Amino acid sequence: TIAHEGIHATRITALAVARSCPSTVIVEYDGCGLMGTYNSGGSWDYLGYFVGCGNVCDIVVNSDDANAVLALEGSG
């Protein structure tokens, strides 16, 4: 099974897996925004670019709600 459909070779700067739903993975890729998969990488969706002062350096998925995602941004 291909686990990269919709996401291209790039540098992943942050990654989080939802504990309540391990098939949900959120990544920040090369300063271009967040991508998410809800089927263990079978397909990826662009979730947007919303940062203002630097790349996302950490991502946390709420342990009770896989749809609640927090992203920490900063220039390092």
ChimeraX attribute file (.defattr): number of C-alpha atoms within 10 A of each C-alpha:
attribute: neighborCount
match mode: 1-to-1
recipient: residues
	/A:1	7
	/A:2	8
	/A:3	13
	/A:4	14
	/A:5	13
	/A:6	13
	/A:7	16
	/A:8	9
	/A:9	8
	/A:10	10
	/A:11	10
	/A:12	13
	/A:13	15
	/A:14	19
	/A:15	20
	/A:16	19
	/A:17	21
	/A:18	21
	/A:19	15
	/A:20	13
	/A:21	17
	/A:22	13
	/A:23	15
	/A:24	19
	/A:25	21
	/A:26	25
	/A:27	23
	/A:28	26
	/A:29	20
	/A:30	15
	/A:31	16
	/A:32	15
	/A:33	16
	/A:34	22
	/A:35	20
	/A:36	22
	/A:37	23
	/A:38	17
	/A:39	14
	/A:40	18
	/A:41	19
	/A:42	14
	/A:43	16
	/A:44	21
	/A:45	15
	/A:46	16
	/A:47	14
	/A:48	12
	/A:49	14
	/A:50	13
	/A:51	15
	/A:52	10
	/A:53	10
	/A:54	12
	/A:55	23
	/A:56	27
	/A:57	17
	/A:58	16
	/A:59	20
	/A:60	17
	/A:61	22
	/A:62	15
	/A:63	14
	/A:64	11
	/A:65	12
	/A:66	20
	/A:67	12
	/A:68	11
	/A:69	14
	/A:70	12
	/A:71	20
	/A:72	13
	/A:73	16
	/A:74	12
	/A:75	9
	/A:76	8
